[in-house]
Amino acid sequence: MFLMMACHGCDLLTQVPPLPRSGAAYCPRCGSLLLRSKPNSIERSLALVLASMILFAVAVSFPFLAMKSGGFEQQTN
Ligand SMILES: [Zn+2]
């Protein structure tokens, strides 16, 4: 199954064949990168989601900013 892509550099419409693992497709007119196959993309995305969930839990549970003035203290997360 071919993908139809437009080049960002010259707007040429190109049919891109299925890419091999770690392969890339370039524009035949100007040589710009059209598409790159990234190995382990699902695992990378899952790792980023898990890291963001951990960082979000830490950011919500600890105060980000605290202001103290005249015996009155205000904290925000
Ligand atoms: Zn191009």
N, CA, C, O and the ligand as a Tripos MOL2 file, in Angstrom:
@<TRIPOS>MOLECULE
protein
  309   307    78     0     0
PROTEIN
NO_CHARGES

@<TRIPOS>ATOM
      1 N           0.8460   -1.1810    0.0000 N.3       1 MET1
      2 CA          0.0000    0.0000    0.0000 C.3       1 MET1
      3 C           0.8890    1.2410    0.0000 C.2       1 MET1
      4 O           1.7450    1.4070    0.8690 O.2       1 MET1
      5 N           0.6780    2.0890   -0.9650 N.am      2 PHE2
      6 CA          1.4920    3.2910   -1.1100 C.3       2 PHE2
      7 C           0.8420    4.4600   -0.3870 C.2       2 PHE2
      8 O          -0.3820    4.5870   -0.3540 O.2       2 PHE2
      9 N           1.6750    5.3070    0.1860 N.am      3 LEU3
     10 CA          1.2060    6.5420    0.7990 C.3       3 LEU3
     11 C           1.4200    7.6720   -0.1890 C.2       3 LEU3
     12 O           2.4400    7.7260   -0.8770 O.2       3 LEU3
     13 N           0.4550    8.5730   -0.2540 N.am      4 MET4
     14 CA          0.6030    9.7550   -1.0950 C.3       4 MET4
     15 C           1.0000   10.9110   -0.1920 C.2       4 MET4
     16 O           0.2530   11.2850    0.7120 O.2       4 MET4
     17 N           2.1850   11.4790   -0.4370 N.am      5 MET5
     18 CA          2.6670   12.5540    0.4260 C.3       5 MET5
     19 C           3.0820   13.7530   -0.4160 C.2       5 MET5
     20 O           3.5470   13.6110   -1.5470 O.2       5 MET5
     21 N           2.9030   14.9280    0.1600 N.am      6 ALA6
     22 CA          3.3650   16.1690   -0.4720 C.3       6 ALA6
     23 C           4.6670   16.5870    0.1990 C.2       6 ALA6
     24 O           4.7840   16.5510    1.4240 O.2       6 ALA6
     25 N           5.6220   16.9750   -0.5940 N.am      7 CYS7
     26 CA          6.9110   17.4150   -0.0670 C.3       7 CYS7
     27 C           6.7430   18.7750    0.6120 C.2       7 CYS7
     28 O           6.0500   19.6500    0.0930 O.2       7 CYS7
     29 N           7.3750   18.9490    1.7690 N.am      8 HIS8
     30 CA          7.3010   20.2230    2.4750 C.3       8 HIS8
     31 C           8.1700   21.2800    1.8080 C.2       8 HIS8
     32 O           7.9670   22.4770    2.0100 O.2       8 HIS8
     33 N           9.1380   20.8360    1.0150 N.am      9 GLY9
     34 CA         10.0460   21.7800    0.3850 C.3       9 GLY9
     35 C           9.5530   22.3180   -0.9480 C.2       9 GLY9
     36 O           9.6910   23.5060   -1.2380 O.2       9 GLY9
     37 N           8.9660   21.4190   -1.7700 N.am     10 CYS10
     38 CA          8.5980   21.8580   -3.1250 C.3      10 CYS10
     39 C           7.1510   21.5070   -3.4960 C.2      10 CYS10
     40 O           6.7350   21.7730   -4.6240 O.2      10 CYS10
     41 N           6.3790   20.9230   -2.5850 N.am     11 ASP11
     42 CA          4.9610   20.5780   -2.8040 C.3      11 ASP11
     43 C           4.7390   19.5210   -3.8760 C.2      11 ASP11
     44 O           3.6330   19.4190   -4.4080 O.2      11 ASP11
     45 N           5.7410   18.7430   -4.2030 N.am     12 LEU12
     46 CA          5.5720   17.6650   -5.1660 C.3      12 LEU12
     47 C           4.8280   16.5120   -4.5060 C.2      12 LEU12
     48 O           5.1980   16.0700   -3.4180 O.2      12 LEU12
     49 N           3.7790   16.0260   -5.1660 N.am     13 LEU13
     50 CA          3.0640   14.8590   -4.6540 C.3      13 LEU13
     51 C           3.8160   13.6020   -5.0680 C.2      13 LEU13
     52 O           4.1320   13.4160   -6.2430 O.2      13 LEU13
     53 N           4.0990   12.7440   -4.0980 N.am     14 THR14
     54 CA          4.9110   11.5550   -4.3320 C.3      14 THR14
     55 C           4.2460   10.3510   -3.6970 C.2      14 THR14
     56 O           3.7000   10.4380   -2.5980 O.2      14 THR14
     57 N           4.2940    9.2210   -4.3980 N.am     15 GLN15
     58 CA          3.8370    7.9750   -3.8120 C.3      15 GLN15
     59 C           5.0040    7.3410   -3.0740 C.2      15 GLN15
     60 O           6.0530    7.0770   -3.6620 O.2      15 GLN15
     61 N           4.8150    7.0950   -1.7750 N.am     16 VAL16
     62 CA          5.8770    6.5170   -0.9450 C.3      16 VAL16
     63 C           5.5590    5.0500   -0.7090 C.2      16 VAL16
     64 O           4.5020    4.7330   -0.1630 O.2      16 VAL16
     65 N           6.4450    4.1490   -1.1080 N.am     17 PRO17
     66 CA          6.2080    2.7190   -0.8770 C.3      17 PRO17
     67 C           6.3980    2.3920    0.6030 C.2      17 PRO17
     68 O           6.9510    3.2030    1.3460 O.2      17 PRO17
     69 N           5.9500    1.2250    1.0360 N.am     18 PRO18
     70 CA          6.2020    0.8220    2.4290 C.3      18 PRO18
     71 C           7.6930    0.8180    2.7200 C.2      18 PRO18
     72 O           8.4860    0.2800    1.9480 O.2      18 PRO18
     73 N           8.0670    1.4230    3.8400 N.am     19 LEU19
     74 CA          9.4780    1.5750    4.1860 C.3      19 LEU19
     75 C           9.9810    0.3650    4.9510 C.2      19 LEU19
     76 O           9.2400   -0.2280    5.7360 O.2      19 LEU19
     77 N          11.2390   -0.0070    4.7290 N.am     20 PRO20
     78 CA         11.8370   -1.0540    5.5650 C.3      20 PRO20
     79 C          12.1330   -0.4830    6.9480 C.2      20 PRO20
     80 O          12.0320    0.7240    7.1680 O.2      20 PRO20
     81 N          12.4950   -1.3530    7.8640 N.am     21 ARG21
     82 CA         12.8170   -0.9310    9.2260 C.3      21 ARG21
     83 C          13.9850    0.0560    9.1970 C.2      21 ARG21
     84 O          15.0160   -0.2180    8.5840 O.2      21 ARG21
     85 N          13.8260    1.1870    9.8480 N.am     22 SER22
     86 CA         14.8060    2.2900    9.8860 C.3      22 SER22
     87 C          15.0540    2.8870    8.5020 C.2      22 SER22
     88 O          16.1130    3.4670    8.2630 O.2      22 SER22
     89 N          14.1050    2.7550    7.6030 N.am     23 GLY23
     90 CA         14.2490    3.3110    6.2680 C.3      23 GLY23
     91 C          13.7230    4.7360    6.2030 C.2      23 GLY23
     92 O          13.0930    5.2220    7.1420 O.2      23 GLY23
     93 N          13.9880    5.3970    5.0850 N.am     24 ALA24
     94 CA         13.5450    6.7720    4.8970 C.3      24 ALA24
     95 C          13.1830    6.9730    3.4340 C.2      24 ALA24
     96 O          13.7110    6.2970    2.5510 O.2      24 ALA24
     97 N          12.2760    7.9110    3.1890 N.am     25 ALA25
     98 CA         11.8900    8.2620    1.8260 C.3      25 ALA25
     99 C          12.2080    9.7390    1.6090 C.2      25 ALA25
    100 O          11.9490   10.5790    2.4710 O.2      25 ALA25
    101 N          12.7710   10.0360    0.4470 N.am     26 TYR26
    102 CA         13.1680   11.4050    0.1270 C.3      26 TYR26
    103 C          12.4450   11.8710   -1.1260 C.2      26 TYR26
    104 O          12.0460   11.0620   -1.9640 O.2      26 TYR26
    105 N          12.2830   13.1530   -1.2420 N.am     27 CYS27
    106 CA         11.6260   13.7530   -2.4030 C.3      27 CYS27
    107 C          12.5240   13.5700   -3.6250 C.2      27 CYS27
    108 O          13.7140   13.8790   -3.5650 O.2      27 CYS27
    109 N          11.9640   13.0630   -4.7480 N.am     28 PRO28
    110 CA         12.8010   12.8730   -5.9350 C.3      28 PRO28
    111 C          13.2060   14.1910   -6.5950 C.2      28 PRO28
    112 O          14.1680   14.2220   -7.3630 O.2      28 PRO28
    113 N          12.4890   15.2770   -6.3100 N.am     29 ARG29
    114 CA         12.8270   16.5500   -6.9500 C.3      29 ARG29
    115 C          13.8740   17.3270   -6.1640 C.2      29 ARG29
    116 O          14.8740   17.7720   -6.7290 O.2      29 ARG29
    117 N          13.6460   17.4940   -4.8440 N.am     30 CYS30
    118 CA         14.5370   18.3780   -4.0750 C.3      30 CYS30
    119 C          15.3530   17.6320   -3.0190 C.2      30 CYS30
    120 O          16.2710   18.2090   -2.4370 O.2      30 CYS30
    121 N          15.0390   16.3710   -2.7630 N.am     31 GLY31
    122 CA         15.8260   15.5930   -1.8080 C.3      31 GLY31
    123 C          15.4450   15.7830   -0.3610 C.2      31 GLY31
    124 O          16.1490   15.2960    0.5240 O.2      31 GLY31
    125 N          14.3430   16.4820   -0.0880 N.am     32 SER32
    126 CA         13.9100   16.6620    1.3040 C.3      32 SER32
    127 C          13.3940   15.3440    1.8730 C.2      32 SER32
    128 O          12.8980   14.4820    1.1470 O.2      32 SER32
    129 N          13.5220   15.2150    3.1660 N.am     33 LEU33
    130 CA         13.0220   14.0160    3.8340 C.3      33 LEU33
    131 C          11.4990   14.0340    3.8590 C.2      33 LEU33
    132 O          10.8880   14.9920    4.3320 O.2      33 LEU33
    133 N          10.8880   12.9610    3.3430 N.am     34 LEU34
    134 CA          9.4300   12.8710    3.3350 C.3      34 LEU34
    135 C           8.9150   12.0720    4.5300 C.2      34 LEU34
    136 O           7.9740   12.4830    5.2080 O.2      34 LEU34
    137 N           9.5420   10.9380    4.7740 N.am     35 LEU35
    138 CA          9.0450   10.0360    5.8010 C.3      35 LEU35
    139 C          10.1920    9.1790    6.2900 C.2      35 LEU35
    140 O          11.0390    8.7450    5.5090 O.2      35 LEU35
    141 N          10.2110    8.9390    7.5960 N.am     36 ARG36
    142 CA         11.2460    8.0840    8.1760 C.3      36 ARG36
    143 C          10.5760    7.0620    9.0770 C.2      36 ARG36
    144 O           9.7140    7.3990    9.8880 O.2      36 ARG36
    145 N          10.9780    5.8270    8.9270 N.am     37 SER37
    146 CA         10.4500    4.7660    9.7810 C.3      37 SER37
    147 C          11.2610    4.7130   11.0670 C.2      37 SER37
    148 O          12.4850    4.5900   11.0340 O.2      37 SER37
    149 N          10.5750    4.8060   12.1960 N.am     38 LYS38
    150 CA         11.2500    4.7890   13.4890 C.3      38 LYS38
    151 C          11.0020    3.4430   14.1590 C.2      38 LYS38
    152 O           9.8560    3.0990   14.4490 O.2      38 LYS38
    153 N          12.0620    2.6810   14.4080 N.am     39 PRO39
    154 CA         11.8660    1.3810   15.0630 C.3      39 PRO39
    155 C          11.4330    1.5630   16.5120 C.2      39 PRO39
    156 O          11.8000    2.5430   17.1610 O.2      39 PRO39
    157 N          10.6600    0.6250   17.0040 N.am     40 ASN40
    158 CA         10.1830    0.6050   18.3900 C.3      40 ASN40
    159 C           9.3850    1.8560   18.7420 C.2      40 ASN40
    160 O           9.5110    2.3730   19.8520 O.2      40 ASN40
    161 N           8.5770    2.3420   17.8280 N.am     41 SER41
    162 CA          7.8390    3.5810   18.0800 C.3      41 SER41
    163 C           6.7900    3.3920   19.1690 C.2      41 SER41
    164 O           6.5420    4.3110   19.9500 O.2      41 SER41
    165 N           6.1710    2.2200   19.2340 N.am     42 ILE42
    166 CA          5.1660    1.9770   20.2700 C.3      42 ILE42
    167 C           5.8270    1.9590   21.6420 C.2      42 ILE42
    168 O           5.3040    2.5450   22.5910 O.2      42 ILE42
    169 N           6.9580    1.2990   21.7520 N.am     43 GLU43
    170 CA          7.6480    1.2330   23.0450 C.3      43 GLU43
    171 C           8.1440    2.6120   23.4790 C.2      43 GLU43
    172 O           8.0850    2.9440   24.6630 O.2      43 GLU43
    173 N           8.6300    3.4150   22.5380 N.am     44 ARG44
    174 CA          9.0690    4.7730   22.8760 C.3      44 ARG44
    175 C           7.9000    5.6160   23.3590 C.2      44 ARG44
    176 O           8.0170    6.3370   24.3500 O.2      44 ARG44
    177 N           6.7830    5.5270   22.6670 N.am     45 SER45
    178 CA          5.6100    6.3020   23.0670 C.3      45 SER45
    179 C           5.1220    5.8690   24.4390 C.2      45 SER45
    180 O           4.7630    6.7080   25.2640 O.2      45 SER45
    181 N           5.1060    4.5780   24.6870 N.am     46 LEU46
    182 CA          4.6630    4.0720   25.9850 C.3      46 LEU46
    183 C           5.6000    4.5350   27.1010 C.2      46 LEU46
    184 O           5.1340    4.8800   28.1870 O.2      46 LEU46
    185 N           6.9020    4.5500   26.8550 N.am     47 ALA47
    186 CA          7.8580    5.0260   27.8540 C.3      47 ALA47
    187 C           7.6310    6.5090   28.1550 C.2      47 ALA47
    188 O           7.7120    6.9180   29.3140 O.2      47 ALA47
    189 N           7.3510    7.3160   27.1380 N.am     48 LEU48
    190 CA          7.0890    8.7400   27.3620 C.3      48 LEU48
    191 C           5.8000    8.9560   28.1350 C.2      48 LEU48
    192 O           5.7280    9.8380   28.9910 O.2      48 LEU48
    193 N           4.7840    8.1620   27.8420 N.am     49 VAL49
    194 CA          3.5230    8.2780   28.5680 C.3      49 VAL49
    195 C           3.7210    7.9100   30.0380 C.2      49 VAL49
    196 O           3.2200    8.6050   30.9220 O.2      49 VAL49
    197 N           4.4440    6.8300   30.3050 N.am     50 LEU50
    198 CA          4.6860    6.4310   31.6920 C.3      50 LEU50
    199 C           5.5090    7.4780   32.4360 C.2      50 LEU50
    200 O           5.2170    7.7840   33.5920 O.2      50 LEU50
    201 N           6.5270    8.0270   31.7900 N.am     51 ALA51
    202 CA          7.3350    9.0740   32.4310 C.3      51 ALA51
    203 C           6.5060   10.3140   32.7060 C.2      51 ALA51
    204 O           6.6580   10.9410   33.7550 O.2      51 ALA51
    205 N           5.6330   10.6750   31.7810 N.am     52 SER52
    206 CA          4.7950   11.8600   31.9940 C.3      52 SER52
    207 C           3.8030   11.6260   33.1210 C.2      52 SER52
    208 O           3.5040   12.5520   33.8750 O.2      52 SER52
    209 N           3.2840   10.4020   33.2560 N.am     53 MET53
    210 CA          2.3570   10.1100   34.3560 C.3      53 MET53
    211 C           3.0780   10.2190   35.7020 C.2      53 MET53
    212 O           2.5150   10.7460   36.6610 O.2      53 MET53
    213 N           4.3040    9.7320   35.7820 N.am     54 ILE54
    214 CA          5.0790    9.8230   37.0280 C.3      54 ILE54
    215 C           5.3770   11.2810   37.3530 C.2      54 ILE54
    216 O           5.2070   11.7080   38.4950 O.2      54 ILE54
    217 N           5.8200   12.0470   36.3640 N.am     55 LEU55
    218 CA          6.1350   13.4570   36.5950 C.3      55 LEU55
    219 C           4.8800   14.2600   36.9340 C.2      55 LEU55
    220 O           4.9460   15.1940   37.7340 O.2      55 LEU55
    221 N           3.7460   13.9120   36.3410 N.am     56 PHE56
    222 CA          2.5030   14.6020   36.6540 C.3      56 PHE56
    223 C           2.0990   14.3320   38.1030 C.2      56 PHE56
    224 O           1.6690   15.2490   38.8040 O.2      56 PHE56
    225 N           2.2310   13.0890   38.5580 N.am     57 ALA57
    226 CA          1.8920   12.7560   39.9470 C.3      57 ALA57
    227 C           2.7970   13.5090   40.9240 C.2      57 ALA57
    228 O           2.3290   13.9770   41.9620 O.2      57 ALA57
    229 N           4.0760   13.6260   40.6040 N.am     58 VAL58
    230 CA          4.9990   14.3710   41.4620 C.3      58 VAL58
    231 C           4.6510   15.8510   41.4510 C.2      58 VAL58
    232 O           4.6740   16.4950   42.5000 O.2      58 VAL58
    233 N           4.3280   16.4020   40.2860 N.am     59 ALA59
    234 CA          4.0140   17.8270   40.1790 C.3      59 ALA59
    235 C           2.7370   18.1790   40.9200 C.2      59 ALA59
    236 O           2.6350   19.2710   41.4790 O.2      59 ALA59
    237 N           1.7670   17.2850   40.9390 N.am     60 VAL60
    238 CA          0.4950   17.5690   41.5980 C.3      60 VAL60
    239 C           0.6250   17.4090   43.1080 C.2      60 VAL60
    240 O          -0.0330   18.1310   43.8570 O.2      60 VAL60
    241 N           1.4530   16.4850   43.5700 N.am     61 SER61
    242 CA          1.4990   16.1840   44.9990 C.3      61 SER61
    243 C           2.3800   17.1510   45.7840 C.2      61 SER61
    244 O           2.2000   17.2690   46.9960 O.2      61 SER61
    245 N           3.3140   17.8400   45.1580 N.am     62 PHE62
    246 CA          4.1790   18.7710   45.8780 C.3      62 PHE62
    247 C           3.8310   20.2020   45.4900 C.2      62 PHE62
    248 O           3.4330   20.4600   44.3540 O.2      62 PHE62
    249 N           3.9780   21.1400   46.4350 N.am     63 PRO63
    250 CA          3.6670   22.5370   46.0980 C.3      63 PRO63
    251 C           4.6910   23.1200   45.1310 C.2      63 PRO63
    252 O           5.8880   22.8510   45.2300 O.2      63 PRO63
    253 N           4.2040   23.9080   44.2120 N.am     64 PHE64
    254 CA          5.0570   24.5110   43.1940 C.3      64 PHE64
    255 C           5.5450   25.8790   43.6430 C.2      64 PHE64
    256 O           6.6920   26.2500   43.3920 O.2      64 PHE64
    257 N           4.6730   26.6260   44.3070 N.am     65 LEU65
    258 CA          4.9980   27.9870   44.6970 C.3      65 LEU65
    259 C           4.3570   28.2580   46.0490 C.2      65 LEU65
    260 O           3.1960   27.9180   46.2760 O.2      65 LEU65
    261 N           5.1090   28.8630   46.9280 N.am     66 ALA66
    262 CA          4.5790   29.2300   48.2370 C.3      66 ALA66
    263 C           4.9190   30.6840   48.5140 C.2      66 ALA66
    264 O           6.0420   31.1320   48.2800 O.2      66 ALA66
    265 N           3.9440   31.4030   49.0100 N.am     67 MET67
    266 CA          4.1500   32.8120   49.3490 C.3      67 MET67
    267 C           3.7130   33.0180   50.7870 C.2      67 MET67
    268 O           2.6410   32.5750   51.1990 O.2      67 MET67
    269 N           4.5580   33.6930   51.5360 N.am     68 LYS68
    270 CA          4.2570   33.9730   52.9340 C.3      68 LYS68
    271 C           4.3580   35.4730   53.1410 C.2      68 LYS68
    272 O           5.3780   36.0900   52.8350 O.2      68 LYS68
    273 N           3.3030   36.0410   53.6550 N.am     69 SER69
    274 CA          3.2880   37.4780   53.8870 C.3      69 SER69
    275 C           2.4450   37.7780   55.1200 C.2      69 SER69
    276 O           1.2510   37.4820   55.1560 O.2      69 SER69
    277 N           3.0660   38.3570   56.1070 N.am     70 GLY70
    278 CA          2.3430   38.7750   57.3000 C.3      70 GLY70
    279 C           1.6880   37.6320   58.0430 C.2      70 GLY70
    280 O           0.5800   37.7970   58.5530 O.2      70 GLY70
    281 N           2.3200   36.4980   58.1210 N.am     71 GLY71
    282 CA          1.7450   35.3610   58.8280 C.3      71 GLY71
    283 C           0.7480   34.5690   57.9980 C.2      71 GLY71
    284 O           0.2540   33.5370   58.4530 O.2      71 GLY71
    285 N           0.4450   35.0220   56.8070 N.am     72 PHE72
    286 CA         -0.4780   34.2940   55.9290 C.3      72 PHE72
    287 C           0.3320   33.5890   54.8410 C.2      72 PHE72
    288 O           1.1450   34.2150   54.1610 O.2      72 PHE72
    289 N           0.1040   32.2730   54.6800 N.am     73 GLU73
    290 CA          0.8700   31.4990   53.7040 C.3      73 GLU73
    291 C          -0.0680   30.9180   52.6460 C.2      73 GLU73
    292 O          -1.1150   30.3500   52.9550 O.2      73 GLU73
    293 N           0.3380   31.0780   51.4070 N.am     74 GLN74
    294 CA         -0.4700   30.5610   50.2850 C.3      74 GLN74
    295 C           0.4020   29.6340   49.4590 C.2      74 GLN74
    296 O           1.5100   30.0100   49.0780 O.2      74 GLN74
    297 N          -0.0740   28.4310   49.1770 N.am     75 GLN75
    298 CA          0.6680   27.4790   48.3480 C.3      75 GLN75
    299 C          -0.1680   27.1110   47.1320 C.2      75 GLN75
    300 O          -1.3960   27.0570   47.1820 O.2      75 GLN75
    301 N           0.5330   26.8640   46.0560 N.am     76 THR76
    302 CA         -0.1590   26.3980   44.8580 C.3      76 THR76
    303 C           0.5990   25.2160   44.2680 C.2      76 THR76
    304 O           1.8210   25.1160   44.3850 O.2      76 THR76
    305 N          -0.1330   24.3490   43.6490 N.am     77 ASN77
    306 CA          0.4700   23.1510   43.0420 C.3      77 ASN77
    307 C           0.6490   23.3450   41.5510 C.2      77 ASN77
    308 O           1.1400   22.4470   40.8670 O.2      77 ASN77
    309 ZN         10.5580   18.2400   -2.7190 Zn       78 ZN78
@<TRIPOS>BOND
     1     1     2 1
     2     2     3 1
     3     3     4 2
     4     3     5 am
     5     5     6 1
     6     6     7 1
     7     7     8 2
     8     7     9 am
     9     9    10 1
    10    10    11 1
    11    11    12 2
    12    11    13 am
    13    13    14 1
    14    14    15 1
    15    15    16 2
    16    15    17 am
    17    17    18 1
    18    18    19 1
    19    19    20 2
    20    19    21 am
    21    21    22 1
    22    22    23 1
    23    23    24 2
    24    23    25 am
    25    25    26 1
    26    26    27 1
    27    27    28 2
    28    27    29 am
    29    29    30 1
    30    30    31 1
    31    31    32 2
    32    31    33 am
    33    33    34 1
    34    34    35 1
    35    35    36 2
    36    35    37 am
    37    37    38 1
    38    38    39 1
    39    39    40 2
    40    39    41 am
    41    41    42 1
    42    42    43 1
    43    43    44 2
    44    43    45 am
    45    45    46 1
    46    46    47 1
    47    47    48 2
    48    47    49 am
    49    49    50 1
    50    50    51 1
    51    51    52 2
    52    51    53 am
    53    53    54 1
    54    54    55 1
    55    55    56 2
    56    55    57 am
    57    57    58 1
    58    58    59 1
    59    59    60 2
    60    59    61 am
    61    61    62 1
    62    62    63 1
    63    63    64 2
    64    63    65 am
    65    65    66 1
    66    66    67 1
    67    67    68 2
    68    67    69 am
    69    69    70 1
    70    70    71 1
    71    71    72 2
    72    71    73 am
    73    73    74 1
    74    74    75 1
    75    75    76 2
    76    75    77 am
    77    77    78 1
    78    78    79 1
    79    79    80 2
    80    79    81 am
    81    81    82 1
    82    82    83 1
    83    83    84 2
    84    83    85 am
    85    85    86 1
    86    86    87 1
    87    87    88 2
    88    87    89 am
    89    89    90 1
    90    90    91 1
    91    91    92 2
    92    91    93 am
    93    93    94 1
    94    94    95 1
    95    95    96 2
    96    95    97 am
    97    97    98 1
    98    98    99 1
    99    99   100 2
   100    99   101 am
   101   101   102 1
   102   102   103 1
   103   103   104 2
   104   103   105 am
   105   105   106 1
   106   106   107 1
   107   107   108 2
   108   107   109 am
   109   109   110 1
   110   110   111 1
   111   111   112 2
   112   111   113 am
   113   113   114 1
   114   114   115 1
   115   115   116 2
   116   115   117 am
   117   117   118 1
   118   118   119 1
   119   119   120 2
   120   119   121 am
   121   121   122 1
   122   122   123 1
   123   123   124 2
   124   123   125 am
   125   125   126 1
   126   126   127 1
   127   127   128 2
   128   127   129 am
   129   129   130 1
   130   130   131 1
   131   131   132 2
   132   131   133 am
   133   133   134 1
   134   134   135 1
   135   135   136 2
   136   135   137 am
   137   137   138 1
   138   138   139 1
   139   139   140 2
   140   139   141 am
   141   141   142 1
   142   142   143 1
   143   143   144 2
   144   143   145 am
   145   145   146 1
   146   146   147 1
   147   147   148 2
   148   147   149 am
   149   149   150 1
   150   150   151 1
   151   151   152 2
   152   151   153 am
   153   153   154 1
   154   154   155 1
   155   155   156 2
   156   155   157 am
   157   157   158 1
   158   158   159 1
   159   159   160 2
   160   159   161 am
   161   161   162 1
   162   162   163 1
   163   163   164 2
   164   163   165 am
   165   165   166 1
   166   166   167 1
   167   167   168 2
   168   167   169 am
   169   169   170 1
   170   170   171 1
   171   171   172 2
   172   171   173 am
   173   173   174 1
   174   174   175 1
   175   175   176 2
   176   175   177 am
   177   177   178 1
   178   178   179 1
   179   179   180 2
   180   179   181 am
   181   181   182 1
   182   182   183 1
   183   183   184 2
   184   183   185 am
   185   185   186 1
   186   186   187 1
   187   187   188 2
   188   187   189 am
   189   189   190 1
   190   190   191 1
   191   191   192 2
   192   191   193 am
   193   193   194 1
   194   194   195 1
   195   195   196 2
   196   195   197 am
   197   197   198 1
   198   198   199 1
   199   199   200 2
   200   199   201 am
   201   201   202 1
   202   202   203 1
   203   203   204 2
   204   203   205 am
   205   205   206 1
   206   206   207 1
   207   207   208 2
   208   207   209 am
   209   209   210 1
   210   210   211 1
   211   211   212 2
   212   211   213 am
   213   213   214 1
   214   214   215 1
   215   215   216 2
   216   215   217 am
   217   217   218 1
   218   218   219 1
   219   219   220 2
   220   219   221 am
   221   221   222 1
   222   222   223 1
   223   223   224 2
   224   223   225 am
   225   225   226 1
   226   226   227 1
   227   227   228 2
   228   227   229 am
   229   229   230 1
   230   230   231 1
   231   231   232 2
   232   231   233 am
   233   233   234 1
   234   234   235 1
   235   235   236 2
   236   235   237 am
   237   237   238 1
   238   238   239 1
   239   239   240 2
   240   239   241 am
   241   241   242 1
   242   242   243 1
   243   243   244 2
   244   243   245 am
   245   245   246 1
   246   246   247 1
   247   247   248 2
   248   247   249 am
   249   249   250 1
   250   250   251 1
   251   251   252 2
   252   251   253 am
   253   253   254 1
   254   254   255 1
   255   255   256 2
   256   255   257 am
   257   257   258 1
   258   258   259 1
   259   259   260 2
   260   259   261 am
   261   261   262 1
   262   262   263 1
   263   263   264 2
   264   263   265 am
   265   265   266 1
   266   266   267 1
   267   267   268 2
   268   267   269 am
   269   269   270 1
   270   270   271 1
   271   271   272 2
   272   271   273 am
   273   273   274 1
   274   274   275 1
   275   275   276 2
   276   275   277 am
   277   277   278 1
   278   278   279 1
   279   279   280 2
   280   279   281 am
   281   281   282 1
   282   282   283 1
   283   283   284 2
   284   283   285 am
   285   285   286 1
   286   286   287 1
   287   287   288 2
   288   287   289 am
   289   289   290 1
   290   290   291 1
   291   291   292 2
   292   291   293 am
   293   293   294 1
   294   294   295 1
   295   295   296 2
   296   295   297 am
   297   297   298 1
   298   298   299 1
   299   299   300 2
   300   299   301 am
   301   301   302 1
   302   302   303 1
   303   303   304 2
   304   303   305 am
   305   305   306 1
   306   306   307 1
   307   307   308 2
@<TRIPOS>SUBSTRUCTURE
     1 MET1         2 RESIDUE 1 A MET
     2 PHE2         6 RESIDUE 1 A PHE
     3 LEU3        10 RESIDUE 1 A LEU
     4 MET4        14 RESIDUE 1 A MET
     5 MET5        18 RESIDUE 1 A MET
     6 ALA6        22 RESIDUE 1 A ALA
     7 CYS7        26 RESIDUE 1 A CYS
     8 HIS8        30 RESIDUE 1 A HIS
     9 GLY9        34 RESIDUE 1 A GLY
    10 CYS10       38 RESIDUE 1 A CYS
    11 ASP11       42 RESIDUE 1 A ASP
    12 LEU12       46 RESIDUE 1 A LEU
    13 LEU13       50 RESIDUE 1 A LEU
    14 THR14       54 RESIDUE 1 A THR
    15 GLN15       58 RESIDUE 1 A GLN
    16 VAL16       62 RESIDUE 1 A VAL
    17 PRO17       66 RESIDUE 1 A PRO
    18 PRO18       70 RESIDUE 1 A PRO
    19 LEU19       74 RESIDUE 1 A LEU
    20 PRO20       78 RESIDUE 1 A PRO
    21 ARG21       82 RESIDUE 1 A ARG
    22 SER22       86 RESIDUE 1 A SER
    23 GLY23       90 RESIDUE 1 A GLY
    24 ALA24       94 RESIDUE 1 A ALA
    25 ALA25       98 RESIDUE 1 A ALA
    26 TYR26      102 RESIDUE 1 A TYR
    27 CYS27      106 RESIDUE 1 A CYS
    28 PRO28      110 RESIDUE 1 A PRO
    29 ARG29      114 RESIDUE 1 A ARG
    30 CYS30      118 RESIDUE 1 A CYS
    31 GLY31      122 RESIDUE 1 A GLY
    32 SER32      126 RESIDUE 1 A SER
    33 LEU33      130 RESIDUE 1 A LEU
    34 LEU34      134 RESIDUE 1 A LEU
    35 LEU35      138 RESIDUE 1 A LEU
    36 ARG36      142 RESIDUE 1 A ARG
    37 SER37      146 RESIDUE 1 A SER
    38 LYS38      150 RESIDUE 1 A LYS
    39 PRO39      154 RESIDUE 1 A PRO
    40 ASN40      158 RESIDUE 1 A ASN
    41 SER41      162 RESIDUE 1 A SER
    42 ILE42      166 RESIDUE 1 A ILE
    43 GLU43      170 RESIDUE 1 A GLU
    44 ARG44      174 RESIDUE 1 A ARG
    45 SER45      178 RESIDUE 1 A SER
    46 LEU46      182 RESIDUE 1 A LEU
    47 ALA47      186 RESIDUE 1 A ALA
    48 LEU48      190 RESIDUE 1 A LEU
    49 VAL49      194 RESIDUE 1 A VAL
    50 LEU50      198 RESIDUE 1 A LEU
    51 ALA51      202 RESIDUE 1 A ALA
    52 SER52      206 RESIDUE 1 A SER
    53 MET53      210 RESIDUE 1 A MET
    54 ILE54      214 RESIDUE 1 A ILE
    55 LEU55      218 RESIDUE 1 A LEU
    56 PHE56      222 RESIDUE 1 A PHE
    57 ALA57      226 RESIDUE 1 A ALA
    58 VAL58      230 RESIDUE 1 A VAL
    59 ALA59      234 RESIDUE 1 A ALA
    60 VAL60      238 RESIDUE 1 A VAL
    61 SER61      242 RESIDUE 1 A SER
    62 PHE62      246 RESIDUE 1 A PHE
    63 PRO63      250 RESIDUE 1 A PRO
    64 PHE64      254 RESIDUE 1 A PHE
    65 LEU65      258 RESIDUE 1 A LEU
    66 ALA66      262 RESIDUE 1 A ALA
    67 MET67      266 RESIDUE 1 A MET
    68 LYS68      270 RESIDUE 1 A LYS
    69 SER69      274 RESIDUE 1 A SER
    70 GLY70      278 RESIDUE 1 A GLY
    71 GLY71      282 RESIDUE 1 A GLY
    72 PHE72      286 RESIDUE 1 A PHE
    73 GLU73      290 RESIDUE 1 A GLU
    74 GLN74      294 RESIDUE 1 A GLN
    75 GLN75      298 RESIDUE 1 A GLN
    76 THR76      302 RESIDUE 1 A THR
    77 ASN77      306 RESIDUE 1 A ASN
    78 ZN78       309 GROUP 0 **** ****
